[in-house]
Amino acid sequence: MAEHTGDRLWLVTRYATAVQVLEGPRLSMAAAMASGSPRQEPVELRAPGTRGDALALLKETGLRGVLAGGLGPRAARRHQAWIHARADALIHDLLERRDMLDLAREFALPLARDTASRTLLGPLDADEWEQLVRWTDLSLRFCGATAEQQVRALTDMHRFFLAPVRHLVDAPGDHLLKALAATPTDTGRLNDEVLAEVAGLLAVTGYPTCSGFLCGALITLLRHPEAVMALHRDPALVPAAGEELLRHTPLSTGAARRRATEDVQVDGVTIKAGDVVLVSMEAVNHDPEAFEEPETLLLDRQGPAHFGFGRGLHFCPGNRPARCLIDAMVRTVARHPGLRLAVEPEGIRWHEGLFFRRPQTIPASW
């Protein structure tokens, strides 16, 4: 039973069962996201008066190809050199420092933020990003905020994007919001209201996930200096290391949600029409029946595909740019194997109650 809503939900933690759920045609993400559907989060993740399904709206209006183009392999290649250069520049600024570093504030978070601006949303300044992070932190949490505060945060974020959305889409650059605004649909170009909702979706899905994962993966790497040295000696290991970090590093404290559109059997259990099933990606990625030594970081791991980007029809559309970002972080750290955590891993403090785990700081030194 969900703590905040009292809704009864099924929970999946096994790899094989998760495959059935996320690939099952009778288990729908759209139905699970519909207003009034059973849920685990305290409030519906939409500003009042908005559809709350901007991704479905883009597909309905014939912009699915634009979405794929803005997030697919070609987009990743267009931005790859810039992302790598940005990671190198951020770490270069820290090379001569002999005081305590905060790799969250000084490296991982600005790398994720600047990449989101360049690839998704356009030129937002540091103060605007600080406000966006406050709103996303309020809305994407299980505890530490009232329902009223969370709804207000979602509303304020939508209003925020309504004001500068034309500035963002008209500014120079090659980001997804600009491409979506410039492409006509059967009913004309997207209006500001829809673009603001899309921008909010990109902010909520594009930054908390990437920033939280980069921080977590960075901590994982620094906890394994032998892995960093192996990557330093052999950069060819980096792509596989990125995939293993996606499997090994926990990110979400929630789960992927699907709703049965009719009665369906899953592992011999009948899921009734209307029931919602939650899939814990973190548990699935550490299922010992699927992964040998699941708690061990193995740079050359062989075996089934991880669930870091989900599975099935709703496999994360932004996986290519995200992989590019992870690759840049790993290569940059591998080039500087002298970087060390300045505290024991257990001493790192984390923000409490967030959907997507993020440390308050990552104390480090050379």
Sequence and secondary structure as in RCSB ss.txt:
>XXXX:A:sequence
MAEHTGDRLWLVTRYATAVQVLEGPRLSMAAAMASGSPRQEPVELRAPGTRGDALALLKETGLRGVLAGGLGPRA
ARRHQAWIHARADALIHDLLERRDMLDLAREFALPLARDTASRTLLGPLDADEWEQLVRWTDLSLRFCGATAEQQ
VRALTDMHRFFLAPVRHLVDAPGDHLLKALAATPTDTGRLNDEVLAEVAGLLAVTGYPTCSGFLCGALITLLRHP
EAVMALHRDPALVPAAGEELLRHTPLSTGAARRRATEDVQVDGVTIKAGDVVLVSMEAVNHDPEAFEEPETLLLD
RQGPAHFGFGRGLHFCPGNRPARCLIDAMVRTVARHPGLRLAVEPEGIRWHEGLFFRRPQTIPASW
>XXXX:A:secstr
  TTT    EEE  HHHHHHHHH TTEEHHHHHSTT   SSSS SS TTS S HHHHHHHTT HHHHHHHHSHHH
HHHHHHHHHHHHHHHHHTTTT  S EEHIIIIIHHHHHHHHIIIII    HHHHHHHHHHHHHHSBSSSS HHHH
HHHHHHHHHHHHTTHHHHHHSSS  HHHHHHHS BTTBS  HHHHHHHHHHHHHHHHHHHHHHHHHHHHHHHH H
HHHHHHHH GGGHHHHHHHHHHHS  BSS EEEEESS EEETTEEE TT EEEE HHHHHT TTTSSSTTS  TT
  SS   TT  GGG  TTHHHHHHHHHHHHHHHHT TT EESS GGG  B SSBSB  BS  EEE 
